[in-house]
Amino acid sequence: MACDLRLSSPNLYAAGSGSSLVASYHPLVENGVPRPSRLGGLWTCLAGGLFLAVLLGYLRPVFDPADCPNAGANGNASAFTDPAWDLYLPLLVLGWLLLVAIEQALPATWRHRSGLAVTLRATLAIGVVIAVSCVVVAPLEVVCR
């Protein structure tokens, strides 16, 4: 008895060409188009902000001028125990800003979104980085001067 394997094997060329009833009920698919991630385009902003918060928690900088090493005296001091962080921190925030801008330029960030949604997400992400650098990082650079 010879067995014809061609008749019993599935037709790989026709696979997926039938109706996809399961895909239409999937929560990540709307009208046959995959729904983009809600955090798409904001991952670098969130990850960088979390990293910066953990780093500042680890470094424990001085926020109050009365706690500065040169309090009541003249001269420059650092808000950090290692004064090199006065240079490293702004460079780190600048790198974070560049990474956020690069993420906004990636086609994967734009996929399945309108131009308005892409623009709003880019503005939000870059605005958050600039706000953090102005509200948190810039005061740390001048608190003990």
C-alpha atoms as an extended CHARMM CRD file, in Angstrom:
* protein
*
       145  EXT
         1         1  MET       CA              0.0000000000        0.0000000000        0.0000000000  PROA      1               0.0000000000
         2         2  ALA       CA              1.4820000000        3.2430000000       -1.1150000000  PROA      2               0.0000000000
         3         3  CYS       CA              0.5600000000        6.3870000000        0.6990000000  PROA      3               0.0000000000
         4         4  ASP       CA              0.3530000000        9.6510000000       -1.1960000000  PROA      4               0.0000000000
         5         5  LEU       CA              1.7740000000       12.2660000000        1.1430000000  PROA      5               0.0000000000
         6         6  ARG       CA              0.7930000000       15.1580000000       -1.0890000000  PROA      6               0.0000000000
         7         7  LEU       CA             -2.9050000000       14.6430000000       -0.4770000000  PROA      7               0.0000000000
         8         8  SER       CA             -2.6410000000       14.3610000000        3.2840000000  PROA      8               0.0000000000
         9         9  SER       CA             -0.2230000000       17.2280000000        3.8370000000  PROA      9               0.0000000000
        10        10  PRO       CA             -1.6410000000       20.7110000000        4.3750000000  PROA      10              0.0000000000
        11        11  ASN       CA             -1.5070000000       23.2370000000        1.5880000000  PROA      11              0.0000000000
        12        12  LEU       CA              0.9360000000       25.8020000000        2.9340000000  PROA      12              0.0000000000
        13        13  TYR       CA              0.2800000000       28.2160000000        0.0830000000  PROA      13              0.0000000000
        14        14  ALA       CA             -3.3860000000       28.5540000000        1.0230000000  PROA      14              0.0000000000
        15        15  ALA       CA             -2.7630000000       28.7410000000        4.7710000000  PROA      15              0.0000000000
        16        16  GLY       CA             -4.1750000000       31.9030000000        6.2600000000  PROA      16              0.0000000000
        17        17  SER       CA             -6.2230000000       32.7550000000        3.1980000000  PROA      17              0.0000000000
        18        18  GLY       CA             -9.4980000000       31.7030000000        4.7880000000  PROA      18              0.0000000000
        19        19  SER       CA            -11.7140000000       33.8460000000        6.9690000000  PROA      19              0.0000000000
        20        20  SER       CA            -10.0950000000       34.8400000000       10.2250000000  PROA      20              0.0000000000
        21        21  LEU       CA            -12.9200000000       34.8540000000       12.7400000000  PROA      21              0.0000000000
        22        22  VAL       CA            -10.5380000000       34.6950000000       15.6660000000  PROA      22              0.0000000000
        23        23  ALA       CA             -8.4730000000       37.7220000000       14.6220000000  PROA      23              0.0000000000
        24        24  SER       CA            -11.5020000000       40.0130000000       14.4570000000  PROA      24              0.0000000000
        25        25  TYR       CA            -12.2880000000       39.3420000000       18.1390000000  PROA      25              0.0000000000
        26        26  HSD       CA             -8.7250000000       39.7520000000       19.3140000000  PROA      26              0.0000000000
        27        27  PRO       CA             -8.3910000000       42.8190000000       21.5850000000  PROA      27              0.0000000000
        28        28  LEU       CA             -5.3030000000       44.0640000000       19.7330000000  PROA      28              0.0000000000
        29        29  VAL       CA             -7.0340000000       44.0670000000       16.3470000000  PROA      29              0.0000000000
        30        30  GLU       CA             -9.6530000000       46.6040000000       15.3110000000  PROA      30              0.0000000000
        31        31  ASN       CA            -11.2860000000       46.3310000000       11.8880000000  PROA      31              0.0000000000
        32        32  GLY       CA             -8.5200000000       44.0520000000       10.6810000000  PROA      32              0.0000000000
        33        33  VAL       CA             -5.7970000000       46.5860000000       11.5870000000  PROA      33              0.0000000000
        34        34  PRO       CA             -3.5600000000       45.8960000000       14.5960000000  PROA      34              0.0000000000
        35        35  ARG       CA             -4.0640000000       48.4370000000       17.3560000000  PROA      35              0.0000000000
        36        36  PRO       CA             -0.8050000000       50.2260000000       18.2260000000  PROA      36              0.0000000000
        37        37  SER       CA              0.6280000000       50.0140000000       21.7140000000  PROA      37              0.0000000000
        38        38  ARG       CA             -0.6280000000       52.7200000000       24.0460000000  PROA      38              0.0000000000
        39        39  LEU       CA              2.9360000000       53.4440000000       25.1150000000  PROA      39              0.0000000000
        40        40  GLY       CA              4.3510000000       53.3540000000       21.5870000000  PROA      40              0.0000000000
        41        41  GLY       CA              6.6910000000       56.3000000000       21.1700000000  PROA      41              0.0000000000
        42        42  LEU       CA              6.8870000000       56.8950000000       24.9090000000  PROA      42              0.0000000000
        43        43  TRP       CA              9.0510000000       53.9400000000       25.9990000000  PROA      43              0.0000000000
        44        44  THR       CA             12.3620000000       55.8310000000       25.9550000000  PROA      44              0.0000000000
        45        45  CYS       CA             10.8120000000       58.7670000000       27.7760000000  PROA      45              0.0000000000
        46        46  LEU       CA              9.4310000000       56.5300000000       30.5350000000  PROA      46              0.0000000000
        47        47  ALA       CA             12.5250000000       54.3270000000       30.8240000000  PROA      47              0.0000000000
        48        48  GLY       CA             14.8560000000       57.3390000000       30.8960000000  PROA      48              0.0000000000
        49        49  GLY       CA             12.7410000000       59.0860000000       33.5230000000  PROA      49              0.0000000000
        50        50  LEU       CA             12.7250000000       55.9870000000       35.6970000000  PROA      50              0.0000000000
        51        51  PHE       CA             16.4920000000       55.6130000000       35.2790000000  PROA      51              0.0000000000
        52        52  LEU       CA             17.0530000000       59.2790000000       36.1750000000  PROA      52              0.0000000000
        53        53  ALA       CA             14.8430000000       58.9790000000       39.2730000000  PROA      53              0.0000000000
        54        54  VAL       CA             16.6980000000       55.8670000000       40.4610000000  PROA      54              0.0000000000
        55        55  LEU       CA             20.0630000000       57.5290000000       39.7460000000  PROA      55              0.0000000000
        56        56  LEU       CA             19.1550000000       60.6620000000       41.7020000000  PROA      56              0.0000000000
        57        57  GLY       CA             17.9120000000       58.4680000000       44.5420000000  PROA      57              0.0000000000
        58        58  TYR       CA             21.2420000000       56.6710000000       44.5620000000  PROA      58              0.0000000000
        59        59  LEU       CA             23.3800000000       59.8340000000       44.2830000000  PROA      59              0.0000000000
        60        60  ARG       CA             21.3910000000       61.7530000000       46.9600000000  PROA      60              0.0000000000
        61        61  PRO       CA             22.1850000000       65.2740000000       45.7880000000  PROA      61              0.0000000000
        62        62  VAL       CA             21.6930000000       68.3830000000       47.9130000000  PROA      62              0.0000000000
        63        63  PHE       CA             18.4580000000       70.2460000000       47.1120000000  PROA      63              0.0000000000
        64        64  ASP       CA             18.6030000000       72.8810000000       49.8640000000  PROA      64              0.0000000000
        65        65  PRO       CA             21.3290000000       75.5700000000       49.7550000000  PROA      65              0.0000000000
        66        66  ALA       CA             21.6670000000       75.3430000000       53.5550000000  PROA      66              0.0000000000
        67        67  ASP       CA             22.8580000000       71.7340000000       53.1890000000  PROA      67              0.0000000000
        68        68  CYS       CA             25.6400000000       72.6120000000       50.7280000000  PROA      68              0.0000000000
        69        69  PRO       CA             29.2500000000       71.9970000000       51.7850000000  PROA      69              0.0000000000
        70        70  ASN       CA             29.9960000000       75.7210000000       51.3010000000  PROA      70              0.0000000000
        71        71  ALA       CA             26.9200000000       77.0010000000       53.1330000000  PROA      71              0.0000000000
        72        72  GLY       CA             27.6460000000       80.4190000000       54.6440000000  PROA      72              0.0000000000
        73        73  ALA       CA             30.9090000000       80.7520000000       52.7480000000  PROA      73              0.0000000000
        74        74  ASN       CA             32.0600000000       81.8160000000       49.3200000000  PROA      74              0.0000000000
        75        75  GLY       CA             33.0790000000       79.5900000000       46.4580000000  PROA      75              0.0000000000
        76        76  ASN       CA             31.6390000000       76.8900000000       44.3150000000  PROA      76              0.0000000000
        77        77  ALA       CA             30.6280000000       73.4780000000       45.5400000000  PROA      77              0.0000000000
        78        78  SER       CA             28.7850000000       70.5420000000       44.0650000000  PROA      78              0.0000000000
        79        79  ALA       CA             25.3670000000       69.2170000000       44.9780000000  PROA      79              0.0000000000
        80        80  PHE       CA             26.8610000000       65.7240000000       44.6500000000  PROA      80              0.0000000000
        81        81  THR       CA             29.5090000000       63.9770000000       46.7130000000  PROA      81              0.0000000000
        82        82  ASP       CA             31.4870000000       63.5080000000       43.4680000000  PROA      82              0.0000000000
        83        83  PRO       CA             31.7060000000       66.8390000000       41.5890000000  PROA      83              0.0000000000
        84        84  ALA       CA             32.0800000000       64.9910000000       38.2790000000  PROA      84              0.0000000000
        85        85  TRP       CA             28.3110000000       64.4540000000       38.3180000000  PROA      85              0.0000000000
        86        86  ASP       CA             27.9250000000       68.1860000000       37.6510000000  PROA      86              0.0000000000
        87        87  LEU       CA             29.0930000000       67.3100000000       34.1410000000  PROA      87              0.0000000000
        88        88  TYR       CA             27.7260000000       63.7730000000       33.8350000000  PROA      88              0.0000000000
        89        89  LEU       CA             24.1230000000       64.5980000000       34.7510000000  PROA      89              0.0000000000
        90        90  PRO       CA             23.5180000000       67.2400000000       32.0320000000  PROA      90              0.0000000000
        91        91  LEU       CA             25.2370000000       64.9650000000       29.4920000000  PROA      91              0.0000000000
        92        92  LEU       CA             22.9950000000       62.0980000000       30.5860000000  PROA      92              0.0000000000
        93        93  VAL       CA             19.8650000000       64.2360000000       30.1600000000  PROA      93              0.0000000000
        94        94  LEU       CA             21.0920000000       65.4190000000       26.7500000000  PROA      94              0.0000000000
        95        95  GLY       CA             21.5880000000       61.7910000000       25.7120000000  PROA      95              0.0000000000
        96        96  TRP       CA             18.0950000000       60.9840000000       27.0010000000  PROA      96              0.0000000000
        97        97  LEU       CA             16.6710000000       63.8290000000       24.9030000000  PROA      97              0.0000000000
        98        98  LEU       CA             18.4720000000       62.5470000000       21.7970000000  PROA      98              0.0000000000
        99        99  LEU       CA             17.2140000000       58.9910000000       22.3590000000  PROA      99              0.0000000000
       100       100  VAL       CA             13.6360000000       60.2370000000       22.7610000000  PROA      100             0.0000000000
       101       101  ALA       CA             13.9460000000       62.2480000000       19.5330000000  PROA      101             0.0000000000
       102       102  ILE       CA             15.3320000000       59.2050000000       17.7110000000  PROA      102             0.0000000000
       103       103  GLU       CA             12.4510000000       57.0660000000       18.9820000000  PROA      103             0.0000000000
       104       104  GLN       CA              9.9710000000       59.6270000000       17.6370000000  PROA      104             0.0000000000
       105       105  ALA       CA             11.6130000000       59.4140000000       14.2030000000  PROA      105             0.0000000000
       106       106  LEU       CA             11.3000000000       55.6210000000       13.9540000000  PROA      106             0.0000000000
       107       107  PRO       CA              8.6630000000       54.2980000000       11.5400000000  PROA      107             0.0000000000
       108       108  ALA       CA              7.4820000000       51.7970000000       14.1580000000  PROA      108             0.0000000000
       109       109  THR       CA              6.3490000000       54.7210000000       16.3140000000  PROA      109             0.0000000000
       110       110  TRP       CA              4.2000000000       56.0450000000       13.4500000000  PROA      110             0.0000000000
       111       111  ARG       CA              2.6730000000       52.7060000000       12.4450000000  PROA      111             0.0000000000
       112       112  HSD       CA             -1.1540000000       52.7000000000       12.4510000000  PROA      112             0.0000000000
       113       113  ARG       CA             -1.3640000000       56.2490000000       13.8740000000  PROA      113             0.0000000000
       114       114  SER       CA             -2.5800000000       59.4900000000       12.3990000000  PROA      114             0.0000000000
       115       115  GLY       CA             -0.2400000000       62.4100000000       11.8770000000  PROA      115             0.0000000000
       116       116  LEU       CA             -1.8770000000       64.2790000000       14.7280000000  PROA      116             0.0000000000
       117       117  ALA       CA             -1.3560000000       61.3830000000       17.1540000000  PROA      117             0.0000000000
       118       118  VAL       CA              2.3220000000       61.0810000000       16.1690000000  PROA      118             0.0000000000
       119       119  THR       CA              2.8520000000       64.8200000000       16.6040000000  PROA      119             0.0000000000
       120       120  LEU       CA              1.1330000000       64.8900000000       19.9990000000  PROA      120             0.0000000000
       121       121  ARG       CA              3.1320000000       61.9220000000       21.2700000000  PROA      121             0.0000000000
       122       122  ALA       CA              6.4020000000       63.4330000000       20.0690000000  PROA      122             0.0000000000
       123       123  THR       CA              5.5520000000       66.7880000000       21.6510000000  PROA      123             0.0000000000
       124       124  LEU       CA              4.5900000000       65.1010000000       24.9150000000  PROA      124             0.0000000000
       125       125  ALA       CA              7.7180000000       62.9530000000       25.0860000000  PROA      125             0.0000000000
       126       126  ILE       CA             10.1660000000       65.7270000000       24.2160000000  PROA      126             0.0000000000
       127       127  GLY       CA              8.3040000000       68.2100000000       26.4210000000  PROA      127             0.0000000000
       128       128  VAL       CA              8.5620000000       65.8810000000       29.4240000000  PROA      128             0.0000000000
       129       129  VAL       CA             12.3180000000       65.5220000000       28.9490000000  PROA      129             0.0000000000
       130       130  ILE       CA             12.7820000000       69.2950000000       28.6480000000  PROA      130             0.0000000000
       131       131  ALA       CA             10.5640000000       69.9210000000       31.6860000000  PROA      131             0.0000000000
       132       132  VAL       CA             12.5080000000       67.4080000000       33.7870000000  PROA      132             0.0000000000
       133       133  SER       CA             15.7960000000       68.9530000000       32.7220000000  PROA      133             0.0000000000
       134       134  CYS       CA             14.5760000000       72.4550000000       33.6260000000  PROA      134             0.0000000000
       135       135  VAL       CA             12.7880000000       71.5920000000       36.8710000000  PROA      135             0.0000000000
       136       136  VAL       CA             15.0770000000       68.9050000000       38.3200000000  PROA      136             0.0000000000
       137       137  VAL       CA             18.5060000000       68.9560000000       36.6980000000  PROA      137             0.0000000000
       138       138  ALA       CA             19.1470000000       72.6990000000       36.2060000000  PROA      138             0.0000000000
       139       139  PRO       CA             18.5020000000       73.5920000000       39.8800000000  PROA      139             0.0000000000
       140       140  LEU       CA             20.9050000000       70.8480000000       40.9690000000  PROA      140             0.0000000000
       141       141  GLU       CA             23.6170000000       72.4710000000       38.8800000000  PROA      141             0.0000000000
       142       142  VAL       CA             23.2900000000       75.8510000000       40.6150000000  PROA      142             0.0000000000
       143       143  VAL       CA             22.0560000000       75.0500000000       44.1380000000  PROA      143             0.0000000000
       144       144  CYS       CA             25.5290000000       75.2710000000       45.7330000000  PROA      144             0.0000000000
       145       145  ARG       CA             26.9670000000       78.1210000000       43.6470000000  PROA      145             0.0000000000
